[in-house]
């Protein structure tokens, strides 16, 4: 969350399938600024965040981008983001992203 408490606005473009993954062009609009990204969510990462398959890939993608937006100070946002980067860079990322899905 930003310093003023405002939640970032996450927008995903059209979903497309790639090799064992989904990809979106996306944007994050936050008080710190707006950024454009390409987000990749692998089937393996989807299964971590929605093991029962009850959430859409887009729901999971938005939760991942929300995580990245909240941690932009410690993990500068890149043009190309992969959901797996979250757990590689920040301890507890998977639990936080799953929590974002509950919001």
Order of alpha helices (4+ residues) and beta strands (2+ residues): beta-beta-beta-beta-alpha-alpha-beta-alpha-alpha
